Amino acid sequence: MKPFRFLVLLFFLIQCNLMAQPKTGFEQNDNTSATYAETIAFYEALAAQYPRQLQLTTYGTTDSGFPIHEAVLSVDGDFDPVSLKEKGRCIIFVNNAIHPGEPCGVEASMLLLRDYLSKPELQGKLQHLVLVVIPFYNISGGLNRGANSRANQFGPEQYGFRGNAKNLDLNRDFIKCDSRNARTFNQIYNRWLPDIFIDNHTSNGADYQYTMTLIPTQHNKLHPVLAKYMQEHLLPRLFQDMKARKWEMTPYVYARETPDEGIAGFLDLPRYSSGYAALHHAISFIPETHMLKPFRDRVMSVYAFMDIMVQIAHEEGDRMVSLRKKAIAQCQQQKTFDLNWELDISKSDTIQFKGYEAGYKPSEISGLDRLYYDRNKPFTKKIPHYNYYKVTQSVEKPIAYIIPQAYQEVIERLRWNGVALQQLQEDFTPELEMYYIRNYETSKTPYEGHYLHSQVEVEKKTLSWNYHKGDYVVYANQPANRYVVETLEPQAADSYFAWNFFDGILMQKEYFSAYVFEDLASAILKEQPKLKKALEARKAKDPEFAKSARAQLDFIYQHSAYYEPTYQLYPVGRMLKDQALPVGK
């Protein structure tokens, strides 16, 4: 074939390929967001067109009955997480439509993957990384489609609802896993264990000039190796490159009243996607596009953010992978783990912020003052950024935890998160450190289906405790150490205890009849003069106690052999001394 004819044919084939690219509704109407069915149809068409580079699979199920789809873009045709990690690939994991009323990421991800598959000049950026995308996470929320649930948001014309089929906010469900969505997500995430995690959102709140704000993993909660890289290198690069793309960002506008008074860093606890990812040592980001900006701008800013992240991973993927491995290795040997944090208002940075002047005017509804932002009065000024959290509680990890097999819901969640478990092969009575729950607060109203515990105080006791064949042992020397500690230590903000998995221990099961116990209590006091002395001291100190016969009997009961030892005893034992355990896989 002559060279000229060959070039003509090549040009013709390229044009045919471009013409065959699946299109999104957004490209026809930039105030339109794809339905769940349209989104999956787009990915199916794209995977059919590029079967060697894009794999679309289904995994598990959700509360809607539909499975979660997983799209994997791997230019060498290797879609196996184990194999890709052995090759040292940097893995970027993107989650979309956790809140389907915030669908910018749905559109942006479709456009991004299609561009990387169809444009040869972009293929080189993917040689050392893999993109894993969940096209549509909260499927039932996406099916509950309308135009009115986001009263403070401009566009798109139709969108999904924040809650899922159980009316759960899935961005509060990553630890408790009340939804089948979260149970499936935990398993997908832990197949991949990415280096970078992105969860795309849209923000409510103050008005300002930026189309996108950004929540990175709170650096004081991230492993120091990763936090240093993120703070000193990755974040400055992201902000710089987004500005160069004409999508200048600011940190998430978490303000007390108006942002010009200062903004604070967000404490992303493990219940949130970025906090969950931090437990597994991923540097994670929640891009929050601004509700009052045009939908097209919101989509394209998310596209730019993900595209820039791909470019950075192309250049620095080896470094990202290496740093994560280093963090995991250090965490396996780490002795002390932080459990709780609070904002340190004594420390702040100064950032330049582009906002709109805030003011107050009479409300047409109430006649009282109302807040408004005047877009005719933009400003650029320096404001404080309170982005430092101090540790309020830490714990020394044990050699191992022992968990009664009765708590299968806890065991399941540990398994979904890659925790290595062993089972006792015979009954065993080790000497362990055990906690008694001595104080806690419980929310008075339900929060995401739970009455969450907080401000937990424990009393440590060294006990010889009976565990049984089939009970579980979790050694605290594994890659999942941080997940293990922050879920099994009851004082942690998002522990399984906090989320009510152990509430059975908080209710006393046996009591006494006063008229029967009177004679026994009298005998106990005669046998235990120290207890009698303590009773008299309590009566002298507490007049109300001295007036209550029942309270005095209860005091004796609680200090007797008849009082149940399991009341408020946290059943997860902490093995502090190395000892041989009769365990098997």
Buried (B, 14 or more C-beta within 10 A) or exposed (E): EEEEEEEEEEEEEEEEEEEEEBEBBBEEEBEBBBBBEBBBEBBBBBBEBBEEBBBBEEBBBBBBEBBBBBBBBBBBEBBEBEEBBEEEBBBBBBBBBBBBBBBBBBBBBBBBBBEBBBEEEBEEBBEBBBBBBBBBBBBBBBBBBEEEBBEEBEBBEBBBBBBBBBBBBBBBBBBBBBBBBBBBBBBBBBBBBBBBBBBBBBBEBBBBBBBBBBBBBBBBBBBEBBBEBBBEEBBEBBBEBBEEBEBBBBBBBBBEEBBBEBBBBBBBBBBBBBBBBBBBBBBBBBBBBBBBBBBBBBBBBBBBBBBBBBBBBBEBBBBBBBBBBBBBEBBBEBEEBBBBBEBBEEEBEEBEBBBBBBEEEEEEEEEEEEEBBEEEEEBEEEBBBBBBBBBEBEBEBBBBBBBBBEBEEBBEBBBBBBBBBBBBEEEBEBBBBBBBBEEBEBEEEEEBBBEBBEEBEBEEEEBEBEBEEEBBBBBBBBBBBBBBBBBBBBBBBBBBBBBBBBEEBBEEEEEBEEEEBBEBBEEBBEEBEEBBEBBEEBBEEEEEBBEBEEBBBBBBBEBBEBBEEBBBBBBBBBBBEEEEBBBEE
